Amino acid sequence: MFGDMDGMMAKLKEAQAKIEETKIRLSTVMVDGDAGNGMVVVTVTGNREVKNIAIDNELLGDKEALEDYLILALNKAIEKANQINEAEMAAAAKGGLPDIPGMDMFK
C-alpha cells in the first residue's frame, strides 16, 4: 500500500537528523534589529535567542524612548530570525522527506 516502508523510515530519520543539524547551525547565525538610527541594536540567533542588546548612552535618560526602541529593535531582529529559521528548517525537512502523494507542503 505505501511501497517501501523501510526506505520511507530511513528518509524520515534522515530528515530528522538534517533538522537537528540545522537547529545547531542556526544557533550560530546572528541577526540584528535596530531602532532609532542604531541607538538600540538587538542581536538574536537564527533560533530566536537574544544574544546582545546595545543601547546608546543618549537613551539612558529617556525611559519611554528606550522602551519604544527596544520593542522595535527586538521585533525587527525576531522577524529576521523567523524568516531565516523557517527557510532553513523547510529546506532541511524537504530534503529528507519521502515522496508521499499529496504531501507537498514544503514546495
N, CA and C atoms as a LAMMPS dump frame, in Angstrom:
ITEM: TIMESTEP
0
ITEM: NUMBER OF ATOMS
321
ITEM: BOX BOUNDS ff ff ff
-5.0000000000000000e+02 5.0000000000000000e+02
-5.0000000000000000e+02 5.0000000000000000e+02
-5.0000000000000000e+02 5.0000000000000000e+02
ITEM: ATOMS id mol type element x y z
1 1 1 N 0.828 -1.202 0
2 1 2 C 0 0 0
3 1 3 C 0.866 1.257 0
4 2 1 N 1.883 1.324 0.855
5 2 2 C 2.732 2.502 0.93
6 2 3 C 4.084 2.291 0.275
7 3 1 N 4.301 1.166 -0.366
8 3 2 C 5.577 0.929 -1.028
9 3 3 C 6.645 0.516 -0.035
10 4 1 N 7.809 1.082 -0.189
11 4 2 C 8.983 0.718 0.596
12 4 3 C 8.978 1.422 1.956
13 5 1 N 8.381 0.765 2.975
14 5 2 C 8.292 1.371 4.308
15 5 3 C 9.667 1.575 4.934
16 6 1 N 10.59 0.623 4.724
17 6 2 C 11.938 0.778 5.277
18 6 3 C 12.623 1.995 4.679
19 7 1 N 12.445 2.174 3.387
20 7 2 C 13.038 3.33 2.709
21 7 3 C 12.437 4.635 3.205
22 8 1 N 11.118 4.619 3.416
23 8 2 C 10.45 5.831 3.921
24 8 3 C 10.914 6.156 5.333
25 9 1 N 11.06 5.131 6.162
26 9 2 C 11.514 5.361 7.539
27 9 3 C 12.947 5.893 7.556
28 10 1 N 13.778 5.376 6.666
29 10 2 C 15.156 5.857 6.577
30 10 3 C 15.178 7.322 6.167
31 11 1 N 14.307 7.689 5.206
32 11 2 C 14.251 9.086 4.771
33 11 3 C 13.756 9.995 5.892
34 12 1 N 12.792 9.508 6.668
35 12 2 C 12.29 10.304 7.792
36 12 3 C 13.378 10.513 8.845
37 13 1 N 14.149 9.479 9.122
38 13 2 C 15.253 9.608 10.077
39 13 3 C 16.304 10.578 9.545
40 14 1 N 16.547 10.502 8.238
41 14 2 C 17.499 11.428 7.611
42 14 3 C 17.004 12.869 7.731
43 15 1 N 15.703 13.067 7.508
44 15 2 C 15.117 14.406 7.631
45 15 3 C 15.247 14.909 9.06
46 16 1 N 14.992 14.032 10.019
47 16 2 C 15.1 14.418 11.428
48 16 3 C 16.536 14.822 11.761
49 17 1 N 17.501 14.077 11.259
50 17 2 C 18.909 14.401 11.505
51 17 3 C 19.266 15.743 10.878
52 18 1 N 18.769 16 9.66
53 18 2 C 19.052 17.278 8.993
54 18 3 C 18.438 18.443 9.764
55 19 1 N 17.249 18.225 10.294
56 19 2 C 16.592 19.275 11.074
57 19 3 C 17.396 19.576 12.333
58 20 1 N 17.867 18.558 13.009
59 20 2 C 18.682 18.767 14.217
60 20 3 C 19.988 19.488 13.88
61 21 1 N 20.636 19.107 12.778
62 21 2 C 21.861 19.784 12.341
63 21 3 C 21.574 21.257 12.046
64 22 1 N 20.431 21.514 11.414
65 22 2 C 20.056 22.882 11.071
66 22 3 C 19.822 23.704 12.335
67 23 1 N 19.176 23.125 13.344
68 23 2 C 18.956 23.833 14.612
69 23 3 C 20.283 24.221 15.253
70 24 1 N 21.231 23.3 15.222
71 24 2 C 22.548 23.587 15.8
72 24 3 C 23.226 24.711 15.032
73 25 1 N 23.177 24.638 13.7
74 25 2 C 23.812 25.672 12.874
75 25 3 C 23.128 27.025 13.071
76 26 1 N 21.792 27.029 13.186
77 26 2 C 21.067 28.291 13.361
78 26 3 C 21.413 28.976 14.677
79 27 1 N 21.889 28.224 15.654
80 27 2 C 22.283 28.854 16.917
81 27 3 C 23.553 29.691 16.749
82 28 1 N 24.244 29.532 15.628
83 28 2 C 25.456 30.322 15.366
84 28 3 C 25.2 31.474 14.39
85 29 1 N 24.015 31.515 13.8
86 29 2 C 23.663 32.587 12.863
87 29 3 C 23.132 33.764 13.67
88 30 1 N 23.752 34.926 13.512
89 30 2 C 23.344 36.112 14.268
90 30 3 C 22.701 37.139 13.333
91 31 1 N 21.581 37.707 13.774
92 31 2 C 20.92 38.767 13.021
93 31 3 C 20.655 39.927 13.971
94 32 1 N 20.698 41.126 13.417
95 32 2 C 20.478 42.335 14.202
96 32 3 C 19.172 43.003 13.812
97 33 1 N 18.551 43.614 14.792
98 33 2 C 17.431 44.51 14.579
99 33 3 C 17.803 45.802 15.271
100 34 1 N 17.543 46.93 14.597
101 34 2 C 17.911 48.205 15.219
102 34 3 C 16.747 49.178 15.169
103 35 1 N 16.841 50.18 16.017
104 35 2 C 15.83 51.228 16.067
105 35 3 C 16.515 52.529 16.462
106 36 1 N 15.86 53.636 16.119
107 36 2 C 16.403 54.945 16.469
108 36 3 C 17.73 55.211 15.783
109 37 1 N 17.814 54.857 14.508
110 37 2 C 19.057 55.052 13.739
111 37 3 C 20.251 54.401 14.433
112 38 1 N 20.034 53.196 14.93
113 38 2 C 21.121 52.454 15.551
114 38 3 C 21.346 52.756 17.018
115 39 1 N 20.459 53.536 17.624
116 39 2 C 20.624 53.838 19.043
117 39 3 C 20.375 52.609 19.907
118 40 1 N 19.566 51.687 19.403
119 40 2 C 19.346 50.406 20.064
120 40 3 C 19.543 49.323 19.009
121 41 1 N 20.397 48.356 19.325
122 41 2 C 20.634 47.227 18.426
123 41 3 C 20.477 45.941 19.234
124 42 1 N 19.619 45.062 18.728
125 42 2 C 19.381 43.775 19.375
126 42 3 C 19.897 42.688 18.44
127 43 1 N 20.679 41.766 18.982
128 43 2 C 21.21 40.644 18.216
129 43 3 C 20.564 39.357 18.709
130 44 1 N 20.005 38.584 17.764
131 44 2 C 19.407 37.293 18.093
132 44 3 C 19.977 36.227 17.17
133 45 1 N 19.873 34.966 17.612
134 45 2 C 20.324 33.85 16.782
135 45 3 C 19.22 33.464 15.803
136 46 1 N 19.566 32.612 14.86
137 46 2 C 18.578 32.072 13.938
138 46 3 C 17.53 31.235 14.642
139 47 1 N 17.797 30.839 15.877
140 47 2 C 16.821 30.127 16.707
141 47 3 C 16.038 31.073 17.606
142 48 1 N 16.176 32.371 17.365
143 48 2 C 15.412 33.413 18.061
144 48 3 C 15.774 33.562 19.532
145 49 1 N 17.036 33.364 19.852
146 49 2 C 17.533 33.562 21.211
147 49 3 C 18.278 34.896 21.248
148 50 1 N 17.88 35.786 22.159
149 50 2 C 18.531 37.096 22.277
150 50 3 C 19.944 36.896 22.811
151 51 1 N 20.924 37.452 22.093
152 51 2 C 22.323 37.308 22.485
153 51 3 C 22.936 38.613 22.978
154 52 1 N 22.438 39.738 22.471
155 52 2 C 23.039 41.01 22.873
156 52 3 C 22.047 42.15 22.658
157 53 1 N 22.137 43.131 23.539
158 53 2 C 21.381 44.375 23.385
159 53 3 C 22.361 45.515 23.622
160 54 1 N 22.494 46.377 22.613
161 54 2 C 23.382 47.54 22.725
162 54 3 C 22.516 48.8 22.733
163 55 1 N 22.764 49.657 23.717
164 55 2 C 21.969 50.877 23.891
165 55 3 C 22.907 52.077 23.92
166 56 1 N 22.603 53.059 23.081
167 56 2 C 23.371 54.297 23.059
168 56 3 C 23.158 55.036 24.385
169 57 1 N 24.221 55.581 24.926
170 57 2 C 24.152 56.293 26.217
171 57 3 C 23.136 57.43 26.221
172 58 1 N 22.883 58.044 25.074
173 58 2 C 21.913 59.153 24.994
174 58 3 C 20.526 58.732 25.448
175 59 1 N 20.199 57.467 25.267
176 59 2 C 18.851 56.998 25.596
177 59 3 C 18.664 56.677 27.077
178 60 1 N 19.727 56.6 27.824
179 60 2 C 19.619 56.17 29.206
180 60 3 C 18.779 57.112 30.076
181 61 1 N 18.649 58.356 29.672
182 61 2 C 17.848 59.309 30.435
183 61 3 C 16.411 59.394 29.962
184 62 1 N 16.065 58.698 28.879
185 62 2 C 14.719 58.773 28.313
186 62 3 C 14.084 57.381 28.321
187 63 1 N 13.492 57.034 29.452
188 63 2 C 12.937 55.703 29.653
189 63 3 C 11.911 55.33 28.584
190 64 1 N 11.015 56.23 28.258
191 64 2 C 9.953 55.941 27.294
192 64 3 C 10.519 55.658 25.902
193 65 1 N 11.443 56.482 25.451
194 65 2 C 12.064 56.267 24.14
195 65 3 C 12.841 54.954 24.129
196 66 1 N 13.564 54.686 25.202
197 66 2 C 14.332 53.446 25.299
198 66 3 C 13.423 52.226 25.197
199 67 1 N 12.31 52.249 25.915
200 67 2 C 11.366 51.131 25.847
201 67 3 C 10.813 50.952 24.438
202 68 1 N 10.446 52.065 23.805
203 68 2 C 9.908 52.003 22.44
204 68 3 C 10.94 51.447 21.47
205 69 1 N 12.161 51.936 21.552
206 69 2 C 13.222 51.467 20.653
207 69 3 C 13.569 50.001 20.905
208 70 1 N 13.546 49.587 22.159
209 70 2 C 13.806 48.176 22.468
210 70 3 C 12.757 47.279 21.82
211 71 1 N 11.514 47.658 21.931
212 71 2 C 10.438 46.874 21.326
213 71 3 C 10.614 46.805 19.819
214 72 1 N 10.876 47.942 19.191
215 72 2 C 11.065 47.968 17.736
216 72 3 C 12.252 47.106 17.311
217 73 1 N 13.377 47.266 17.992
218 73 2 C 14.582 46.518 17.632
219 73 3 C 14.39 45.018 17.852
220 74 1 N 13.776 44.641 18.963
221 74 2 C 13.503 43.221 19.221
222 74 3 C 12.601 42.63 18.152
223 75 1 N 11.535 43.336 17.814
224 75 2 C 10.614 42.832 16.797
225 75 3 C 11.295 42.68 15.442
226 76 1 N 12.136 43.632 15.069
227 76 2 C 12.859 43.533 13.797
228 76 3 C 13.807 42.338 13.793
229 77 1 N 14.547 42.165 14.866
230 77 2 C 15.508 41.063 14.945
231 77 3 C 14.783 39.717 14.925
232 78 1 N 13.709 39.606 15.67
233 78 2 C 12.96 38.347 15.724
234 78 3 C 12.335 38.042 14.371
235 79 1 N 11.832 39.043 13.681
236 79 2 C 11.246 38.825 12.351
237 79 3 C 12.302 38.31 11.374
238 80 1 N 13.487 38.911 11.394
239 80 2 C 14.57 38.434 10.524
240 80 3 C 14.95 36.999 10.875
241 81 1 N 15.056 36.713 12.161
242 81 2 C 15.41 35.363 12.605
243 81 3 C 14.333 34.357 12.206
244 82 1 N 13.066 34.75 12.313
245 82 2 C 11.968 33.874 11.895
246 82 3 C 12.076 33.512 10.427
247 83 1 N 12.34 34.505 9.594
248 83 2 C 12.445 34.26 8.158
249 83 3 C 13.577 33.286 7.851
250 84 1 N 14.72 33.496 8.473
251 84 2 C 15.861 32.608 8.257
252 84 3 C 15.544 31.214 8.782
253 85 1 N 14.988 31.139 9.987
254 85 2 C 14.675 29.86 10.605
255 85 3 C 13.691 29.062 9.763
256 86 1 N 12.613 29.686 9.332
257 86 2 C 11.593 28.987 8.562
258 86 3 C 12.151 28.48 7.236
259 87 1 N 12.937 29.301 6.558
260 87 2 C 13.51 28.891 5.273
261 87 3 C 14.477 27.73 5.455
262 88 1 N 15.336 27.814 6.453
263 88 2 C 16.328 26.768 6.681
264 88 3 C 15.682 25.46 7.138
265 89 1 N 14.705 25.55 8.014
266 89 2 C 14.049 24.337 8.512
267 89 3 C 13.226 23.67 7.402
268 90 1 N 12.565 24.455 6.573
269 90 2 C 11.798 23.887 5.463
270 90 3 C 12.726 23.181 4.486
271 91 1 N 13.873 23.801 4.199
272 91 2 C 14.835 23.181 3.283
273 91 3 C 15.384 21.885 3.876
274 92 1 N 15.671 21.875 5.17
275 92 2 C 16.196 20.672 5.817
276 92 3 C 15.154 19.559 5.819
277 93 1 N 13.925 19.9 6.105
278 93 2 C 12.864 18.89 6.162
279 93 3 C 12.545 18.354 4.777
280 94 1 N 12.483 19.233 3.795
281 94 2 C 12.131 18.817 2.436
282 94 3 C 13.153 17.843 1.875
283 95 1 N 14.416 18.066 2.157
284 95 2 C 15.468 17.221 1.612
285 95 3 C 15.409 15.785 2.075
286 96 1 N 14.807 15.519 3.218
287 96 2 C 14.811 14.161 3.737
288 96 3 C 13.466 13.482 3.763
289 97 1 N 12.419 14.192 3.356
290 97 2 C 11.096 13.58 3.413
291 97 3 C 10.867 12.656 2.224
292 98 1 N 10.185 11.542 2.446
293 98 2 C 9.869 10.647 1.335
294 98 3 C 8.807 11.271 0.444
295 99 1 N 8.726 10.805 -0.798
296 99 2 C 7.702 11.281 -1.722
297 99 3 C 6.392 10.575 -1.421
298 100 1 N 5.492 11.289 -0.768
299 100 2 C 4.176 10.747 -0.462
300 100 3 C 3.178 11.625 -1.208
301 101 1 N 2.381 11.037 -2.096
302 101 2 C 1.417 11.833 -2.872
303 101 3 C 0.541 12.681 -1.954
304 102 1 N 0.377 13.953 -2.324
305 102 2 C -0.46 14.857 -1.561
306 102 3 C 0.258 15.51 -0.385
307 103 1 N 1.525 15.163 -0.143
308 103 2 C 2.279 15.712 0.987
309 103 3 C 3.353 16.669 0.476
310 104 1 N 2.963 17.63 -0.331
311 104 2 C 3.928 18.561 -0.908
312 104 3 C 3.912 19.882 -0.162
313 105 1 N 3.88 19.825 1.167
314 105 2 C 3.746 21.022 1.985
315 105 3 C 4.962 21.916 1.977
316 106 1 N 6.128 21.438 1.519
317 106 2 C 7.327 22.252 1.538
318 106 3 C 7.711 22.775 0.168
319 107 1 N 6.794 22.767 -0.769
320 107 2 C 7.096 23.257 -2.127
321 107 3 C 6.795 24.713 -2.241
